[in-house]
Amino acid sequence: MNSWLPILNYLPAMLYGLRYTFLIALITLACSMVFGGVIVSLLRSRSPVGRSIGFLYVQIFRSLSPYVYVLLVYFALAGVTGWKMDPLTAAIISLTLLNTAYVAEIYRSALLTIDGGQWEAAAAMGMTTWKTNSVIIWPQALRTAIPLLLNQFIVILKDSAIVGVIGVKDIVYVANAQAAITYKQFEYLTAVGLIFIVIVFALSRLSMSLERRLAWRR
């Protein structure tokens, strides 16, 4: 029991690191939702070039691990362009590039649930493509996508655990730093694991609750 007391004393510092974990995850999701809309527009484009670009983006950025992207953006990009970015920026950019591909697929699957007859009805009423999308199609698609986006947020939250390798002082980085001093790797990493389990369980329950409510309203 005494071996766990230092972890309890160091818990405030670990929870402070958790703020960076949530900050990265929230900004990444927000950016991915914006850029995911661009990619899904390319995937659904009438232009073969646009569809090819969207397809290649999704395939490339779903093929490698977050660890690889973080290292590529932070080290390789700086070596090629000479732009030395801070670790937090590199973490957000790399995770956004990756998760944009997944969010685009979420949007695409949500849009496929929309009855094609609604497009015809909107056209018959003289509505433009932009107005049809903004007023009729996307509001319905986003309602379907919300639980999936929350699940993607959970994935981003877990993936962000690797950003410590480039110096972002998230909860894993803080725990590892203290574990290296005290030689209590098992205790500190177990504490981090338990914190993630609690967070992911709570978010998963929220996602299921949202999915049931939205399904009931449809």
C-alpha positions as CSV (number, residue, x, y, z in Angstrom):
1,M,0.0,0.0,0.0
2,N,2.9,2.4,0.8
3,S,4.1,2.1,-2.8
4,W,0.9,3.7,-4.0
5,L,1.0,6.7,-1.6
6,P,3.4,8.7,-3.8
7,I,1.0,8.3,-6.7
8,L,-1.9,9.8,-4.7
9,N,0.4,12.7,-3.8
10,Y,1.4,13.2,-7.4
11,L,-2.2,12.8,-8.7
12,P,-2.8,16.6,-9.0
13,A,0.2,16.9,-11.4
14,M,-1.1,14.0,-13.4
15,L,-4.6,15.5,-13.7
16,Y,-2.9,18.8,-14.8
17,G,-1.3,16.8,-17.6
18,L,-4.8,15.4,-18.4
19,R,-5.8,19.0,-19.4
20,Y,-3.3,18.8,-22.3
21,T,-4.7,15.4,-23.2
22,F,-8.3,16.8,-23.5
23,L,-7.1,20.0,-25.2
24,I,-5.3,18.0,-27.9
25,A,-8.3,15.7,-28.4
26,L,-10.9,18.5,-28.5
27,I,-8.9,20.7,-31.0
28,T,-8.2,17.6,-33.1
29,L,-11.8,16.6,-33.3
30,A,-12.9,20.2,-34.1
31,C,-10.3,20.5,-36.9
32,S,-11.1,17.0,-38.2
33,M,-14.8,17.8,-38.4
34,V,-14.0,20.8,-40.6
35,F,-11.5,19.2,-42.9
36,G,-13.5,15.9,-42.9
37,G,-16.3,17.9,-44.5
38,V,-13.9,19.0,-47.3
39,I,-12.7,15.4,-47.9
40,V,-16.2,14.0,-48.0
41,S,-17.2,16.7,-50.5
42,L,-14.3,15.5,-52.7
43,L,-15.4,11.9,-52.2
44,R,-18.9,12.8,-53.3
45,S,-17.8,15.1,-56.1
46,R,-18.8,14.6,-59.7
47,S,-15.2,15.2,-60.7
48,P,-13.1,12.0,-61.1
49,V,-10.1,14.0,-60.0
50,G,-11.8,15.2,-56.8
51,R,-13.0,11.7,-56.0
52,S,-9.5,10.3,-56.6
53,I,-7.9,12.9,-54.3
54,G,-10.4,12.2,-51.5
55,F,-10.0,8.5,-51.9
56,L,-6.2,8.7,-51.8
57,Y,-6.3,10.9,-48.7
58,V,-8.5,8.5,-46.8
59,Q,-6.4,5.5,-47.8
60,I,-3.1,7.1,-47.0
61,F,-4.0,8.6,-43.7
62,R,-5.8,5.4,-42.5
63,S,-2.8,3.2,-43.3
64,L,-0.2,4.2,-40.7
65,S,-0.3,4.5,-36.9
66,P,-0.6,7.8,-35.0
67,Y,2.9,7.2,-33.6
68,V,4.4,7.4,-37.2
69,Y,2.5,10.6,-38.0
70,V,3.5,12.3,-34.8
71,L,7.2,11.6,-35.5
72,L,6.9,12.5,-39.2
73,V,5.3,15.8,-38.6
74,Y,7.5,16.8,-35.7
75,F,10.9,15.6,-37.0
76,A,10.6,14.9,-40.7
77,L,8.6,17.9,-41.6
78,A,11.0,20.2,-39.8
79,G,13.9,18.5,-41.5
80,V,12.4,19.0,-45.0
81,T,10.9,22.5,-44.6
82,G,13.0,23.9,-41.9
83,W,9.9,24.8,-39.8
84,K,10.6,23.9,-36.2
85,M,7.1,23.7,-34.6
86,D,6.4,23.3,-30.9
87,P,5.4,19.8,-29.7
88,L,1.8,20.7,-29.0
89,T,1.2,22.1,-32.5
90,A,2.9,19.1,-34.1
91,A,0.7,16.7,-32.0
92,I,-2.5,18.5,-33.1
93,I,-1.5,18.7,-36.8
94,S,-0.5,15.0,-36.9
95,L,-3.6,13.7,-35.2
96,T,-5.8,16.0,-37.3
97,L,-4.4,14.7,-40.5
98,L,-5.1,11.2,-39.4
99,N,-8.5,11.7,-37.9
100,T,-9.8,13.8,-40.8
101,A,-9.8,10.6,-42.9
102,Y,-11.9,8.8,-40.3
103,V,-14.3,11.7,-39.8
104,A,-14.8,11.9,-43.6
105,E,-15.8,8.3,-43.6
106,I,-18.2,9.0,-40.7
107,Y,-19.8,11.8,-42.7
108,R,-20.0,9.7,-45.8
109,S,-21.8,6.8,-44.0
110,A,-24.2,9.3,-42.4
111,L,-25.0,11.0,-45.7
112,L,-25.7,7.6,-47.2
113,T,-28.6,7.2,-44.7
114,I,-30.4,10.3,-46.2
115,D,-33.2,9.3,-48.7
116,G,-32.2,10.4,-52.2
117,G,-35.8,11.6,-52.8
118,Q,-35.1,14.6,-50.6
119,W,-32.6,15.9,-53.2
120,E,-35.3,15.6,-55.8
121,A,-37.9,17.3,-53.6
122,A,-35.5,20.2,-52.9
123,A,-34.7,20.6,-56.6
124,A,-38.4,20.6,-57.4
125,M,-38.8,23.5,-54.9
126,G,-36.0,25.4,-56.7
127,M,-33.5,25.1,-53.9
128,T,-29.8,25.5,-54.7
129,T,-27.4,22.7,-53.9
130,W,-25.8,24.8,-51.2
131,K,-29.2,25.5,-49.5
132,T,-30.3,21.9,-49.9
133,N,-27.1,20.7,-48.1
134,S,-27.2,23.4,-45.4
135,V,-30.9,23.2,-44.6
136,I,-32.0,19.7,-45.3
137,I,-29.2,17.2,-45.9
138,W,-26.4,18.0,-43.4
139,P,-28.5,18.7,-40.4
140,Q,-29.9,15.2,-40.7
141,A,-26.5,13.7,-41.4
142,L,-24.9,15.4,-38.4
143,R,-27.6,14.1,-36.1
144,T,-26.8,10.6,-37.3
145,A,-23.0,11.2,-37.0
146,I,-23.0,12.7,-33.5
147,P,-22.6,9.3,-31.6
148,L,-20.0,8.2,-34.1
149,L,-18.1,11.5,-33.7
150,L,-18.2,11.0,-29.9
151,N,-16.7,7.5,-30.4
152,Q,-14.0,9.1,-32.6
153,F,-13.3,11.5,-29.8
154,I,-12.7,8.5,-27.5
155,V,-10.3,7.1,-30.1
156,I,-8.4,10.5,-30.4
157,L,-8.2,10.7,-26.6
158,K,-6.5,7.3,-26.5
159,D,-4.3,8.0,-29.5
160,S,-3.1,11.2,-27.9
161,A,-1.3,9.1,-25.2
162,I,1.7,8.8,-27.7
163,V,2.3,12.6,-28.0
164,G,4.6,12.5,-25.0
165,V,7.3,11.0,-27.3
166,I,7.8,14.5,-28.8
167,G,7.6,16.3,-25.4
168,V,4.0,17.2,-25.0
169,K,3.4,17.2,-21.2
170,D,0.2,15.2,-21.2
171,I,-0.8,12.8,-18.5
172,V,1.3,10.0,-19.8
173,Y,4.4,12.2,-20.2
174,V,4.0,13.5,-16.6
175,A,3.5,10.0,-15.2
176,N,6.5,8.6,-17.1
177,A,8.7,11.4,-15.9
178,Q,7.8,10.8,-12.2
179,A,8.1,7.0,-12.7
180,A,11.6,7.4,-14.0
181,I,12.6,9.2,-10.8
182,T,10.8,6.9,-8.4
183,Y,11.3,3.6,-10.3
184,K,7.5,2.9,-9.9
185,Q,6.6,2.4,-13.5
186,F,4.0,-0.1,-12.7
187,E,2.2,2.0,-10.2
188,Y,2.2,5.2,-12.2
189,L,1.2,3.6,-15.5
190,T,-1.5,1.6,-13.8
191,A,-2.9,4.9,-12.4
192,V,-2.9,6.4,-15.9
193,G,-4.7,3.3,-17.2
194,L,-7.4,3.5,-14.5
195,I,-7.9,7.2,-15.3
196,F,-8.4,6.4,-19.0
197,I,-10.7,3.6,-18.2
198,V,-13.0,5.9,-16.1
199,I,-13.0,8.6,-18.8
200,V,-13.6,6.2,-21.7
201,F,-16.3,4.3,-19.8
202,A,-18.1,7.6,-19.1
203,L,-17.8,8.8,-22.7
204,S,-19.0,5.4,-24.0
205,R,-22.1,5.5,-21.8
206,L,-22.8,9.1,-23.1
207,S,-22.4,7.9,-26.7
208,M,-24.8,5.1,-26.2
209,S,-27.3,7.3,-24.5
210,L,-27.1,9.9,-27.3
211,E,-27.5,7.1,-29.9
212,R,-30.7,5.9,-28.3
213,R,-32.2,9.3,-28.0
214,L,-31.4,10.3,-31.5
215,A,-32.7,6.9,-32.8
216,W,-35.9,7.5,-30.9
217,R,-36.5,10.9,-32.4
218,R,-36.0,9.7,-36.0
